[in-house]
Amino acid sequence: MMCPLPEQADPFALEYFSLLAQRIRDEFTGSETVPDQQTLPVGAMELPEPGRYDGVILLGYP
């Protein structure tokens, strides 16, 4: 999950966040857990589909 800064429409276009997200996905390789990468819209007050997730890694500036 990513909460972008208002001026950053696609935070994964930044090298830092794209590399970080790739490394997180790499950690799940071979496991039964399937990571789901999403970008929340600026000002989002809740997660999409609450209750669907077993855990959340939240990056960025809420």
Secondary structure, DSSP 8 states (H G I E B T S, - for coil): -EE--TT-S-GGGSHHHHHHHHHHHHHTTTSS------B--TT--S-SSTTS-S----EE--
